[in-house]
Amino acid sequence: MFESGIERAVVVAVVTLGLALGWYLKVKLESVLRKLDRVLATFEGLRKYLYEIDPQFDDERHLLEHLASRTALDTGAGHMDLMERKKAHSRRTLNTSLNDD
């Protein structure tokens, strides 16, 4: 099949370059994925911060505080009703991610 040394050298060079290119692309893709993970973590932190200070979630926070202190037995049901009403009116909740419509 490979009758001359030049043909053998060309095939070995192509295979070697193919392997090197695959390794290089793998390293670069890992770097991009690490950066993307950092960006997504930052956006998650931003979502939590904005939801902490946004007044449209005060009703939900109030119900969650009552649930945590166990002062009202029906707070859990009230919280579920509030979540269903917000979803029915296409409003965000404290657990809604930024990319949910």
Protein Blocks (a to p, Z undefined) as FASTA:
>chain_A
ZZbfklmmmmmmmmmmmmmmmmmmmmmmmmmmmmmmmmmmmmmmmmmmmmmmmmklmmmm
mmmmmmmnomafklmmmmmmmmmmmmmnopacfklcfkbZZ
